[in-house]
Amino acid sequence: MYYDTPNMTRYVRFIKRYRPYILALYTLLGIIALIFFKPIFISSDSLLWLEESKEYQKTLSHELSAGYVSRLDIDISTFDEKTKLELEHLHTRLNEIPSVTRVDSLFSTYYIHNNTDGEDSSLVEALNITDLNVTELKHLIRVFHTPYAQYVDPSFKAFHFYIYSSSPISINTIAIPFHHTFFTTEDTPMKWTSLLSYTLLTLAILIIIFRLIFKNYVSIFTSLAVVLFTLIGTFTLIWLLTGISKVYIALTLMVSGIALVDSLYFYYRWHVSHYKADSERSLLKAINRNITPALWTSIITLLGLGSLLWVDSAIIRLLCLSIIFASVISYLLNITLLPALLSYFSVLHPKVEFGRYGYLFAKNEVHYNRNYLLLFLGATTIVAALGAYFMITNPERLFAQSVNDHTIIAKVPYKQIDLKTVTALKQFEQDLKQSNKGVGEVTSVATVLSLLNLANTGTTTCDEQNLMQALFFLELYDLEQNYFENGALTITIHLDHADKIAVMQWLQSYKKLPIYFADYDSLITNAKIDNVMLLGISLLSVLVIIGLIMGRIFRKYNLIWVGFIANAIPIVWFGLFIELMHIPLSLEVLIAMTLSVGLSSDATVHFAFKYFRSRYFGRTQRHSLEVMFFYAGIPVVIGSLMLAAIFTFLAFTPIHSLQLIGGFGAVLVLLSLLTDLFILPVLLLAIDPFRSEH
């Protein structure tokens, strides 16, 4: 219980006596792990989500292939013959990239018309756009802009290249003499040079912060040792249990954050205890004051997330394993490796500048206004209720995506191209555009057959004879390669300005044709939609379990509500933030929320231990708050500020997934910190069972 002080004297002496062997053992285990475990760092959650995609399994079950769609936007000032040749050359170079299956651009299109230049007869002709000069090309596109709208704007200032590939691609090796923007699915291994540069810069930030706060380098050295061995142990165990060697870079941030904050509680108590005690006595206080609350935080993590390991979701299992292993391993390191390292050092400057602010918080919060607390909790409840309502009744709101110039690839199995199939494709295109605003060109074999039929007969009416003639011209000009693949018809849907999620859901519900998604971006998005309820319920169950365990630890069952509320508040208000900002749910958001829950639960346990322990031994509410803020609040502030600084830095990296992690993580860490400083202490005062003297 919180009022017991475990006698750790013999344990501390044991650590000091065998510290060389402890350090050698951990070093040996770390080396062995790195020899056998070869991590592959990835910066995208794409592979994780694909494992969750039911639509992907459907696509594979029909032996249909899926691929990646990238887009290259080119901006030019003048479209002349020289520029046209350069753009044609660029189209060719893009086609030569390994794994590229095709490139759609203005320079891969055809002008299908009836050639009446002959003396005796007319013939349908498919003229490649590249055969026209600039003047002819401009005239053609101005007259017939719609078929080419997704490739070039009417002013000829912007050109779009759609690149289809079997694996992620890079255009870094291609010299592009124009201002350009490249959009692609991030699904590639992290480059070691990039990873090393981010790591070194993060280390520099941590060293500066630790140096400014603690005025030594021991703090950063010992904390990084705990973080490093936690990372190695966590992902090695995951690899041994699951066989997964790919390490999503965002998970390393989450594991590092947990280990860093956990180690701060132990180091900080050891550091400030030098003010009135020697090194051995400081080490004793660091352990006996933190070993119990730190143990309970690990137990909360284990019980709160352990049940979710049986959930049929690879992503949730991987997240849970990462958090559980990080919490348990960092706890073991904090009571073995960390004291073994610290036993070699002592502190010359034990004063921490933040200390005096704890007294200021205690002075103001002990006289809190109950009405303000009730008002805030009421507002939080309303926001949570609205969020739950929308999540249950309209979960796609969490994923609403307003997109420009996006592409969806779908495939339809077929046996033969007949009039019925072509008619069904035409009806599909008509239904799609009528039901979804912002859908641009829909390209399929029916599209090119209609153009061929129009050029041949001068009418859009199609019968069996016209269809056979159009199919003849299709084969004559070798136009079928973009529309047929392995027993399936390919449909390319361009979204000019539309809600991609709404379009995808419409495609899933369409019954007149069997539609299968064939681009990874759509498949990944679909998997996220399918898992929204599961992710929400999982996070809610963790919050409930944290509250229940808090009540059990302190034998004060009103702490169930405190544990639940204190951990839920950052999540609730962050949910409102992403709704107002129209931010779609992603694994980055989930990781940020999970990290927030982990930090909040740690703070809740440590705050409650320090507060109720002080109250039990007769200190006043104000004095108890001062003790709580000094010994538990300061480590939370330091850890949160460090994480917020690191996450803010990540928000400016060139990797999109890390930008999201950085932005979301910084916001949630700060929300958790504000909750810990302003709401949690007031909640503890509100349920204080001891005599209410200040």
C-alpha positions as CSV (number, residue, x, y, z in Angstrom):
1,M,0.0,0.0,0.0
2,Y,1.0,3.6,-0.4
3,Y,1.7,4.1,3.3
4,D,4.3,1.2,3.4
5,T,8.0,1.9,2.9
6,P,9.7,-1.3,1.7
7,N,13.1,-2.0,3.4
8,M,15.4,-2.0,0.4
9,T,18.7,-1.5,2.3
10,R,20.0,-5.0,1.7
11,Y,18.9,-4.8,-1.9
12,V,20.8,-1.5,-2.5
13,R,23.9,-3.0,-1.0
14,F,23.5,-6.1,-3.2
15,I,23.3,-3.8,-6.2
16,K,26.4,-1.9,-5.2
17,R,28.3,-5.1,-4.6
18,Y,27.5,-6.8,-7.8
19,R,27.2,-3.7,-10.1
20,P,30.0,-4.7,-12.5
21,Y,28.4,-8.0,-13.1
22,I,25.0,-6.4,-13.6
23,L,26.4,-4.0,-16.2
24,A,28.3,-6.8,-17.9
25,L,25.2,-9.0,-18.0
26,Y,23.0,-6.3,-19.6
27,T,25.8,-5.5,-22.1
28,L,26.1,-9.1,-23.1
29,L,22.4,-9.6,-23.5
30,G,22.2,-6.5,-25.6
31,I,25.0,-7.6,-27.9
32,I,23.5,-11.1,-28.3
33,A,20.1,-9.5,-29.2
34,L,21.6,-7.3,-31.8
35,I,23.6,-10.1,-33.3
36,F,20.5,-12.3,-33.9
37,F,17.8,-9.6,-34.4
38,K,18.2,-7.5,-37.5
39,P,15.5,-4.8,-37.4
40,I,14.2,-3.3,-40.5
41,F,13.0,0.3,-39.8
42,I,9.9,1.5,-41.7
43,S,8.4,5.0,-41.6
44,S,4.9,4.1,-42.8
45,D,2.0,2.1,-41.2
46,S,0.9,0.8,-44.6
47,L,2.0,-2.8,-44.1
48,L,0.4,-2.9,-40.7
49,W,-2.9,-1.7,-42.1
50,L,-2.9,-4.0,-45.1
51,E,-2.8,-6.9,-42.7
52,E,-6.1,-5.6,-41.3
53,S,-7.8,-5.0,-44.7
54,K,-10.7,-7.4,-45.5
55,E,-11.0,-5.8,-48.9
56,Y,-7.4,-6.7,-49.6
57,Q,-8.1,-10.3,-48.7
58,K,-11.1,-10.3,-51.0
59,T,-8.9,-8.9,-53.8
60,L,-6.2,-11.6,-53.2
61,S,-8.9,-14.4,-53.0
62,H,-9.9,-13.7,-56.6
63,E,-6.2,-13.7,-57.6
64,L,-6.3,-10.0,-58.4
65,S,-3.2,-7.9,-58.0
66,A,-3.0,-4.6,-56.2
67,G,-0.4,-1.8,-56.7
68,Y,0.7,1.6,-55.7
69,V,-0.4,4.8,-57.3
70,S,1.9,7.8,-57.1
71,R,1.4,11.3,-58.6
72,L,3.9,13.7,-60.0
73,D,2.8,17.3,-60.4
74,I,4.8,19.5,-62.8
75,D,4.5,23.3,-62.9
76,I,5.8,25.1,-65.9
77,S,5.8,28.7,-67.1
78,T,5.6,28.2,-70.9
79,F,4.4,25.2,-72.9
80,D,6.4,25.2,-76.1
81,E,8.0,22.6,-78.3
82,K,11.1,22.3,-76.1
83,T,9.0,21.9,-73.0
84,K,6.8,19.3,-74.7
85,L,9.9,17.3,-75.6
86,E,11.2,17.5,-72.1
87,L,7.8,16.3,-70.7
88,E,7.7,13.4,-73.2
89,H,11.2,12.4,-72.1
90,L,10.1,12.6,-68.4
91,H,7.2,10.3,-69.2
92,T,9.6,7.8,-70.8
93,R,12.0,8.0,-67.8
94,L,9.2,7.4,-65.4
95,N,8.1,4.3,-67.3
96,E,11.7,2.9,-67.0
97,I,11.7,3.0,-63.2
98,P,11.9,-0.6,-61.9
99,S,8.5,-2.0,-60.7
100,V,6.5,0.7,-62.7
101,T,3.7,-1.0,-64.6
102,R,2.4,2.1,-66.5
103,V,2.4,5.8,-66.4
104,D,-0.7,7.8,-67.3
105,S,-0.2,11.3,-68.5
106,L,-1.1,13.6,-71.4
107,F,1.7,11.9,-73.4
108,S,0.1,8.4,-73.1
109,T,-3.3,9.4,-74.4
110,Y,-4.8,9.1,-77.8
111,Y,-7.0,11.3,-80.0
112,I,-9.5,8.9,-81.4
113,H,-11.2,10.3,-84.5
114,N,-12.4,9.4,-88.0
115,N,-9.7,10.1,-90.5
116,T,-11.4,11.6,-93.6
117,D,-8.3,12.7,-95.3
118,G,-8.2,9.7,-97.6
119,E,-9.6,9.9,-101.1
120,D,-11.8,6.8,-101.1
121,S,-12.6,5.8,-97.5
122,S,-12.5,6.9,-93.9
123,L,-11.0,4.9,-91.1
124,V,-11.0,5.2,-87.3
125,E,-7.6,6.4,-86.2
126,A,-6.1,6.5,-82.7
127,L,-3.5,9.3,-82.9
128,N,-0.9,9.5,-80.1
129,I,-0.9,12.9,-78.6
130,T,2.9,13.1,-79.0
131,D,2.5,13.1,-82.7
132,L,0.8,16.5,-82.6
133,N,2.8,19.8,-82.4
134,V,2.2,22.3,-79.6
135,T,-0.2,24.4,-81.6
136,E,-2.3,21.4,-82.6
137,L,-2.2,20.0,-79.1
138,K,-3.3,23.2,-77.5
139,H,-6.2,23.5,-80.0
140,L,-7.3,19.9,-79.4
141,I,-7.3,20.2,-75.6
142,R,-9.1,23.5,-75.6
143,V,-11.9,22.0,-77.8
144,F,-12.0,18.6,-76.1
145,H,-10.6,19.3,-72.6
146,T,-12.7,16.8,-70.5
147,P,-10.9,13.6,-71.6
148,Y,-7.6,15.2,-70.7
149,A,-8.6,17.3,-67.7
150,Q,-6.8,15.0,-65.1
151,Y,-3.5,15.4,-67.0
152,V,-3.3,19.1,-67.8
153,D,-5.1,22.3,-66.8
154,P,-6.6,24.6,-69.5
155,S,-3.8,27.1,-69.1
156,F,-1.1,24.5,-69.8
157,K,0.8,25.5,-66.6
158,A,0.3,22.3,-64.6
159,F,0.8,18.7,-65.8
160,H,0.0,15.5,-63.8
161,F,1.7,12.1,-64.2
162,Y,0.0,9.1,-62.5
163,I,2.5,6.4,-61.9
164,Y,1.3,2.8,-61.2
165,S,3.8,0.4,-59.7
166,S,3.9,-3.0,-58.0
167,S,6.1,-1.6,-55.2
168,P,6.9,1.9,-53.8
169,I,9.1,4.0,-56.0
170,S,11.4,6.9,-55.8
171,I,12.1,9.6,-58.4
172,N,15.3,10.8,-56.8
173,T,17.5,9.4,-59.6
174,I,15.5,11.3,-62.3
175,A,16.6,14.8,-63.2
176,I,13.4,16.9,-63.5
177,P,14.0,20.4,-64.9
178,F,10.8,21.8,-63.6
179,H,9.3,22.7,-60.2
180,H,7.5,19.5,-59.1
181,T,5.7,17.8,-56.2
182,F,5.7,14.0,-55.7
183,F,2.9,12.2,-53.9
184,T,3.5,8.6,-53.0
185,T,2.6,6.0,-50.4
186,E,5.4,5.8,-47.8
187,D,6.1,2.1,-47.4
188,T,9.8,1.9,-47.7
189,P,12.5,0.9,-45.2
190,M,14.1,3.8,-43.4
191,K,17.5,4.9,-44.8
192,W,20.1,4.4,-42.1
193,T,21.6,7.9,-42.9
194,S,18.2,9.5,-42.3
195,L,17.6,7.5,-39.2
196,L,21.0,8.3,-37.8
197,S,20.6,12.0,-38.5
198,Y,17.3,12.1,-36.6
199,T,18.7,10.1,-33.8
200,L,21.7,12.4,-33.4
201,L,19.6,15.5,-33.4
202,T,17.2,14.0,-30.9
203,L,20.2,13.1,-28.7
204,A,21.4,16.7,-28.9
205,I,18.1,18.0,-27.8
206,L,18.0,15.6,-24.8
207,I,21.5,16.4,-23.8
208,I,20.8,20.2,-23.8
209,I,17.6,19.8,-21.8
210,F,19.1,17.4,-19.2
211,R,22.2,19.6,-18.9
212,L,20.1,22.8,-18.3
213,I,17.9,21.1,-15.7
214,F,20.3,18.8,-13.8
215,K,23.6,20.5,-14.6
216,N,25.4,17.2,-15.3
217,Y,25.8,14.6,-18.0
218,V,25.1,11.6,-15.7
219,S,21.4,12.2,-16.0
220,I,21.3,11.9,-19.8
221,F,23.8,9.0,-19.8
222,T,21.8,6.9,-17.4
223,S,18.4,7.7,-18.9
224,L,19.6,6.9,-22.4
225,A,21.0,3.6,-21.1
226,V,17.6,2.7,-19.9
227,V,16.0,3.8,-23.1
228,L,18.4,1.9,-25.3
229,F,18.1,-1.4,-23.5
230,T,14.3,-1.0,-23.4
231,L,14.2,-0.6,-27.1
232,I,16.5,-3.6,-27.7
233,G,14.6,-5.8,-25.3
234,T,11.1,-4.7,-26.5
235,F,11.6,-5.3,-30.2
236,T,13.7,-8.4,-29.7
237,L,11.0,-10.0,-27.6
238,I,8.4,-9.0,-30.2
239,W,10.5,-10.6,-32.9
240,L,10.9,-13.8,-30.8
241,L,7.2,-14.1,-30.2
242,T,5.8,-13.0,-33.5
243,G,8.6,-13.2,-36.0
244,I,8.1,-9.5,-37.0
245,S,11.4,-7.9,-37.7
246,K,10.0,-4.7,-39.2
247,V,10.0,-1.9,-36.7
248,Y,7.7,1.0,-37.4
249,I,9.7,4.0,-36.4
250,A,6.7,5.6,-34.6
251,L,6.6,2.6,-32.2
252,T,10.3,3.3,-31.3
253,L,9.2,6.8,-30.3
254,M,6.4,5.4,-28.1
255,V,8.7,2.9,-26.4
256,S,11.4,5.5,-25.9
257,G,8.9,7.9,-24.4
258,I,7.7,5.4,-21.9
259,A,11.2,4.3,-20.8
260,L,12.4,7.9,-20.6
261,V,9.6,9.1,-18.3
262,D,9.7,6.0,-16.1
263,S,13.5,6.4,-15.6
264,L,13.0,10.1,-14.6
265,Y,11.0,9.2,-11.5
266,F,13.9,7.1,-10.2
267,Y,16.7,9.4,-11.3
268,Y,15.0,12.6,-10.1
269,R,14.5,11.2,-6.6
270,W,18.1,10.1,-6.5
271,H,19.2,13.5,-7.7
272,V,17.3,15.7,-5.3
273,S,17.9,13.4,-2.3
274,H,21.6,14.4,-2.4
275,Y,20.5,17.7,-0.8
276,K,20.4,16.0,2.7
277,A,21.8,12.6,2.1
278,D,24.8,10.8,0.8
279,S,25.0,8.8,-2.4
280,E,24.0,5.5,-0.9
281,R,21.1,7.0,1.1
282,S,19.9,8.8,-2.1
283,L,20.0,5.5,-4.0
284,L,17.9,3.9,-1.3
285,K,15.3,6.6,-1.4
286,A,15.2,6.5,-5.2
287,I,14.3,2.8,-5.0
288,N,12.1,2.5,-1.9
289,R,10.0,5.6,-2.8
290,N,9.4,4.5,-6.4
291,I,9.5,0.7,-6.6
292,T,5.9,0.3,-5.5
293,P,4.1,3.0,-7.6
294,A,6.3,2.0,-10.6
295,L,5.4,-1.6,-10.2
296,W,1.7,-0.7,-10.1
297,T,2.0,1.3,-13.3
298,S,3.5,-1.8,-15.0
299,I,0.7,-3.9,-13.6
300,I,-1.9,-1.4,-14.9
301,T,-0.3,-1.6,-18.3
302,L,-0.1,-5.4,-18.3
303,L,-3.7,-5.9,-17.2
304,G,-5.1,-2.9,-19.1
305,L,-3.7,-4.0,-22.5
306,G,-3.1,-7.7,-21.9
307,S,-6.7,-8.7,-22.7
308,L,-6.4,-6.9,-26.0
309,L,-3.7,-9.3,-27.2
310,W,-6.5,-11.8,-28.1
311,V,-8.3,-9.2,-30.3
312,D,-8.3,-10.2,-34.0
313,S,-6.2,-7.2,-35.0
314,A,-2.4,-7.4,-35.8
315,I,-2.1,-3.6,-35.3
316,I,-3.6,-3.6,-31.8
317,R,-1.6,-6.7,-30.8
318,L,1.7,-5.0,-31.9
319,L,0.8,-1.8,-30.1
320,C,-0.1,-3.7,-26.9
321,L,3.0,-5.8,-27.0
322,S,5.2,-2.7,-27.5
323,I,3.7,-0.9,-24.6
324,I,3.6,-3.9,-22.2
325,F,7.2,-4.9,-22.9
326,A,8.4,-1.3,-22.7
327,S,6.7,-0.8,-19.4
328,V,7.9,-4.1,-17.8
329,I,11.5,-4.0,-19.2
330,S,12.0,-0.3,-18.2
331,Y,10.8,-1.2,-14.7
332,L,13.3,-4.0,-14.4
333,L,16.0,-1.7,-15.8
334,N,15.1,1.1,-13.3
335,I,15.6,-1.2,-10.3
336,T,18.7,-3.0,-11.6
337,L,20.7,-1.3,-14.3
338,L,19.9,2.3,-13.3
339,P,20.9,2.0,-9.6
340,A,24.0,0.1,-10.7
341,L,25.1,3.0,-12.9
342,L,24.1,5.7,-10.4
343,S,26.0,4.0,-7.6
344,Y,29.2,5.2,-9.3
345,F,28.3,8.8,-9.1
346,S,27.2,11.6,-6.7
347,V,25.5,15.0,-7.3
348,L,27.2,18.3,-6.6
349,H,24.2,20.5,-7.6
350,P,21.0,18.7,-6.4
351,K,18.8,21.8,-6.7
352,V,16.3,21.7,-9.5
353,E,14.9,25.1,-10.6
354,F,11.4,23.9,-11.2
355,G,11.0,23.0,-7.5
356,R,9.6,26.3,-6.4
357,Y,6.8,26.2,-8.9
358,G,5.3,23.2,-7.1
359,Y,4.7,25.3,-4.0
360,L,2.9,27.8,-6.2
361,F,0.6,25.2,-7.7
362,A,-0.1,23.7,-4.2
363,K,-1.0,27.1,-2.8
364,N,-3.5,27.9,-5.5
365,E,-5.1,24.5,-6.0
366,V,-5.8,23.7,-2.3
367,H,-8.4,26.4,-2.4
368,Y,-10.0,25.3,-5.7
369,N,-13.5,26.4,-6.7
370,R,-15.7,23.3,-6.8
371,N,-18.1,24.9,-9.3
372,Y,-15.3,25.4,-11.8
373,L,-14.4,21.7,-11.5
374,L,-17.9,20.6,-12.0
375,L,-18.3,22.9,-15.0
376,F,-15.2,21.5,-16.6
377,L,-16.1,17.9,-16.0
378,G,-19.6,18.6,-17.4
379,A,-18.2,20.1,-20.5
380,T,-15.8,17.1,-20.9
381,T,-18.7,14.7,-20.5
382,I,-20.7,16.5,-23.2
383,V,-17.8,16.4,-25.6
384,A,-17.2,12.7,-24.8
385,A,-20.9,11.9,-25.3
386,L,-21.0,13.6,-28.6
387,G,-17.9,11.9,-29.7
388,A,-19.3,8.5,-28.7
389,Y,-22.5,9.2,-30.5
390,F,-20.8,10.2,-33.8
391,M,-18.4,7.2,-33.5
392,I,-21.3,4.7,-33.2
393,T,-23.8,6.2,-35.6
394,N,-21.4,7.6,-38.2
395,P,-17.9,6.2,-37.8
396,E,-16.8,7.4,-41.3
397,R,-16.7,11.0,-39.9
398,L,-13.4,10.0,-38.3
399,F,-12.0,9.2,-41.7
400,A,-13.6,11.9,-43.9
401,Q,-11.0,12.9,-46.5
402,S,-11.5,15.8,-48.9
403,V,-9.1,15.1,-51.7
404,N,-7.9,16.7,-54.9
405,D,-6.5,14.8,-57.9
406,H,-6.6,11.4,-56.2
407,T,-7.0,8.1,-58.0
408,I,-8.9,4.9,-57.0
409,I,-8.1,1.8,-58.9
410,A,-10.8,-0.9,-59.0
411,K,-11.0,-4.3,-60.8
412,V,-14.0,-6.2,-62.1
413,P,-13.7,-9.9,-62.9
414,Y,-15.1,-10.9,-66.4
415,K,-15.3,-13.8,-68.7
416,Q,-15.8,-12.0,-72.0
417,I,-16.3,-8.5,-73.4
418,D,-19.9,-8.5,-74.6
419,L,-22.6,-5.9,-74.9
420,K,-23.9,-6.7,-71.4
421,T,-20.5,-6.1,-69.8
422,V,-20.0,-2.8,-71.6
423,T,-23.5,-1.6,-70.8
424,A,-22.9,-2.5,-67.1
425,L,-19.6,-0.5,-67.1
426,K,-21.3,2.5,-68.6
427,Q,-24.2,2.3,-66.1
428,F,-21.6,2.0,-63.3
429,E,-19.9,5.2,-64.4
430,Q,-23.2,7.1,-64.6
431,D,-24.3,5.9,-61.2
432,L,-21.0,6.8,-59.6
433,K,-21.0,10.3,-60.9
434,Q,-24.6,10.9,-60.0
435,S,-24.2,9.7,-56.4
436,N,-20.8,11.3,-55.7
437,K,-19.9,14.9,-56.2
438,G,-16.4,15.7,-57.3
439,V,-15.8,12.5,-59.3
440,G,-13.9,13.3,-62.5
441,E,-13.0,11.0,-65.3
442,V,-13.9,7.3,-64.9
443,T,-11.7,5.3,-67.4
444,S,-12.4,1.7,-68.3
445,V,-12.6,-0.4,-71.5
446,A,-16.1,0.9,-71.9
447,T,-14.7,4.4,-72.2
448,V,-12.3,3.7,-75.1
449,L,-14.9,1.5,-76.8
450,S,-17.4,4.3,-76.7
451,L,-14.8,6.7,-78.3
452,L,-14.0,4.1,-81.0
453,N,-17.7,3.5,-81.7
454,L,-18.4,7.3,-81.9
455,A,-15.5,7.8,-84.3
456,N,-16.6,4.8,-86.4
457,T,-20.4,5.3,-86.6
458,G,-20.8,8.9,-85.5
459,T,-23.2,7.9,-82.7
460,T,-23.0,6.7,-79.1
461,T,-25.6,4.0,-79.7
462,C,-23.9,0.6,-79.4
463,D,-25.2,-2.8,-80.7
464,E,-23.4,-6.1,-81.3
465,Q,-22.1,-5.1,-84.7
466,N,-20.7,-1.7,-83.5
467,L,-19.1,-3.4,-80.5
468,M,-17.3,-5.9,-82.6
469,Q,-16.0,-3.2,-84.9
470,A,-14.8,-1.1,-81.8
471,L,-13.1,-4.2,-80.4
472,F,-11.3,-4.6,-83.7
473,F,-9.9,-1.1,-83.6
474,L,-9.1,-1.6,-79.9
475,E,-6.8,-4.5,-80.9
476,L,-5.6,-2.9,-84.0
477,Y,-4.1,0.1,-82.1
478,D,-3.0,-2.0,-79.1
479,L,-5.2,0.1,-76.7
480,E,-6.3,-2.8,-74.5
481,Q,-3.2,-3.0,-72.3
482,N,-4.4,-0.5,-69.8
483,Y,-7.8,-2.0,-69.4
484,F,-7.3,-5.8,-69.0
485,E,-5.3,-7.7,-66.5
486,N,-5.4,-11.4,-65.4
487,G,-9.0,-11.9,-66.1
488,A,-10.2,-8.6,-64.8
489,L,-11.2,-5.2,-66.1
490,T,-9.4,-2.2,-64.7
491,I,-11.4,0.9,-63.8
492,T,-9.5,4.1,-63.0
493,I,-11.5,6.7,-61.0
494,H,-10.1,10.2,-60.8
495,L,-11.4,12.4,-58.0
496,D,-11.2,16.1,-58.8
497,H,-12.5,17.3,-55.5
498,A,-14.4,14.7,-53.5
499,D,-14.7,12.9,-50.2
500,K,-12.7,9.8,-50.9
501,I,-14.2,7.9,-48.0
502,A,-17.7,8.5,-49.2
503,V,-16.8,7.3,-52.7
504,M,-15.1,4.2,-51.3
505,Q,-18.1,3.3,-49.2
506,W,-20.4,3.8,-52.2
507,L,-18.1,1.4,-54.2
508,Q,-18.3,-1.2,-51.5
509,S,-22.1,-1.0,-51.4
510,Y,-22.5,-1.1,-55.2
511,K,-24.3,-4.4,-56.2
512,K,-24.6,-4.2,-60.0
513,L,-20.9,-5.1,-60.5
514,P,-18.4,-7.0,-58.3
515,I,-15.9,-4.2,-57.4
516,Y,-12.5,-5.0,-55.9
517,F,-10.1,-2.3,-54.8
518,A,-6.7,-2.6,-56.5
519,D,-4.6,0.3,-55.1
520,Y,-2.9,0.0,-51.7
521,D,-3.9,3.5,-50.6
522,S,-7.6,2.7,-50.9
523,L,-7.1,-0.7,-49.3
524,I,-5.3,0.8,-46.3
525,T,-7.9,3.5,-45.9
526,N,-10.6,0.8,-46.0
527,A,-8.9,-1.2,-43.3
528,K,-8.8,1.9,-41.0
529,I,-12.5,2.4,-41.4
530,D,-13.2,-1.3,-40.6
531,N,-11.2,-1.0,-37.4
532,V,-12.5,2.3,-36.0
533,M,-15.0,0.8,-33.6
534,L,-12.4,-1.8,-32.4
535,L,-9.8,0.9,-31.8
536,G,-12.3,3.1,-29.9
537,I,-13.5,0.2,-27.8
538,S,-10.0,-0.9,-27.0
539,L,-8.9,2.5,-25.8
540,L,-12.1,2.9,-23.7
541,S,-11.5,-0.5,-22.1
542,V,-8.0,0.4,-21.2
543,L,-9.3,3.6,-19.5
544,V,-11.9,1.6,-17.5
545,I,-9.3,-1.0,-16.4
546,I,-6.9,1.8,-15.3
547,G,-9.7,3.2,-13.1
548,L,-10.6,-0.2,-11.6
549,I,-7.0,-1.0,-10.7
550,M,-6.5,2.5,-9.2
551,G,-9.4,1.8,-6.9
552,R,-8.0,-1.5,-6.0
553,I,-4.5,-0.2,-5.3
554,F,-5.6,2.5,-2.8
555,R,-8.7,0.7,-1.5
556,K,-10.6,3.9,-2.3
557,Y,-13.2,3.1,-4.9
558,N,-13.9,6.7,-5.7
559,L,-10.4,6.6,-7.2
560,I,-11.9,4.4,-9.9
561,W,-13.5,7.6,-11.3
562,V,-10.4,9.7,-10.7
563,G,-8.2,7.1,-12.6
564,F,-10.7,7.0,-15.5
565,I,-11.4,10.7,-15.7
566,A,-7.8,11.9,-15.4
567,N,-6.7,9.6,-18.2
568,A,-9.8,10.2,-20.4
569,I,-9.6,14.0,-20.3
570,P,-6.7,14.4,-22.8
571,I,-8.2,11.9,-25.1
572,V,-11.6,13.6,-25.1
573,W,-10.3,17.0,-25.8
574,F,-7.9,15.8,-28.4
575,G,-10.8,14.0,-30.1
576,L,-12.6,17.4,-30.3
577,F,-9.4,18.9,-31.7
578,I,-9.1,16.3,-34.6
579,E,-12.8,16.7,-35.3
580,L,-12.6,20.4,-35.6
581,M,-9.4,20.2,-37.7
582,H,-10.9,17.5,-39.9
583,I,-8.0,15.2,-39.2
584,P,-8.7,11.6,-40.3
585,L,-7.9,8.8,-37.8
586,S,-4.6,7.0,-38.5
587,L,-2.1,4.8,-36.6
588,E,-0.2,8.0,-35.9
589,V,-3.2,9.4,-34.0
590,L,-3.7,6.1,-32.2
591,I,0.0,6.0,-31.1
592,A,-0.2,9.6,-29.8
593,M,-3.4,8.7,-27.8
594,T,-1.8,5.5,-26.5
595,L,1.3,7.4,-25.4
596,S,-0.9,10.0,-23.7
597,V,-2.8,7.3,-21.7
598,G,0.6,5.7,-20.7
599,L,1.9,9.0,-19.4
600,S,-1.3,9.9,-17.7
601,S,-1.6,6.6,-15.9
602,D,2.0,6.9,-14.7
603,A,1.3,10.3,-13.4
604,T,-2.0,9.3,-11.8
605,V,-0.4,6.5,-9.8
606,H,2.7,8.5,-8.7
607,F,0.6,11.6,-7.8
608,A,-1.9,9.6,-5.8
609,F,0.9,7.6,-4.0
610,K,2.7,10.8,-3.0
611,Y,-0.4,12.7,-2.0
612,F,-2.2,9.9,0.1
613,R,1.1,8.8,1.7
614,S,1.7,12.4,2.9
615,R,-1.9,12.6,4.1
616,Y,-1.7,9.3,5.9
617,F,1.3,10.5,7.9
618,G,-0.5,13.6,9.1
619,R,0.5,16.3,6.7
620,T,-2.0,18.9,5.7
621,Q,-3.6,19.0,2.2
622,R,-1.4,21.9,1.2
623,H,1.8,20.2,2.5
624,S,0.8,17.0,0.8
625,L,0.3,18.8,-2.5
626,E,3.7,20.4,-2.1
627,V,5.3,17.0,-1.6
628,M,3.4,15.5,-4.5
629,F,4.4,18.3,-6.9
630,F,8.0,18.2,-5.8
631,Y,8.6,14.5,-6.0
632,A,6.1,13.5,-8.7
633,G,5.1,16.6,-10.5
634,I,8.6,17.8,-11.4
635,P,9.5,14.5,-13.2
636,V,6.2,14.7,-15.1
637,V,6.9,18.3,-16.1
638,I,10.5,17.5,-17.2
639,G,9.5,14.3,-19.1
640,S,6.6,16.0,-20.8
641,L,8.6,19.0,-21.9
642,M,11.3,16.8,-23.3
643,L,8.8,14.7,-25.2
644,A,7.0,17.7,-26.5
645,A,10.2,19.2,-27.7
646,I,11.2,16.0,-29.5
647,F,7.8,15.6,-31.0
648,T,7.7,19.2,-32.2
649,F,11.0,18.7,-33.9
650,L,9.7,15.6,-35.6
651,A,6.8,17.6,-37.0
652,F,9.3,19.4,-39.3
653,T,10.9,16.3,-40.7
654,P,10.4,15.4,-44.4
655,I,8.7,12.0,-43.5
656,H,5.0,12.5,-43.5
657,S,4.2,9.8,-40.9
658,L,6.8,11.3,-38.5
659,Q,5.3,14.7,-39.1
660,L,1.9,13.4,-37.9
661,I,3.4,11.6,-35.0
662,G,5.3,14.8,-34.0
663,G,2.3,17.1,-34.3
664,F,-0.2,14.8,-32.6
665,G,2.3,13.7,-30.0
666,A,3.2,17.2,-29.0
667,V,-0.4,18.3,-28.6
668,L,-1.4,15.2,-26.6
669,V,1.6,15.3,-24.3
670,L,0.9,19.0,-23.5
671,L,-2.8,18.1,-22.9
672,S,-1.8,15.3,-20.5
673,L,0.6,17.7,-18.7
674,L,-2.1,20.3,-18.2
675,T,-4.4,17.6,-16.9
676,D,-1.8,16.4,-14.4
677,L,-1.0,19.9,-13.2
678,F,-4.4,21.4,-13.0
679,I,-7.1,18.7,-12.9
680,L,-5.6,15.6,-11.2
681,P,-4.6,17.4,-8.0
682,V,-8.0,18.9,-7.6
683,L,-9.7,15.5,-8.2
684,L,-7.5,14.1,-5.4
685,L,-8.5,16.9,-3.1
686,A,-12.1,16.2,-3.9
687,I,-12.0,12.6,-2.8
688,D,-9.6,13.1,0.1
689,P,-10.9,10.8,2.9
690,F,-8.8,12.4,5.6
691,R,-9.7,15.4,7.7
692,S,-10.0,18.3,5.3
693,E,-7.7,20.8,7.0
694,H,-5.5,22.8,4.7
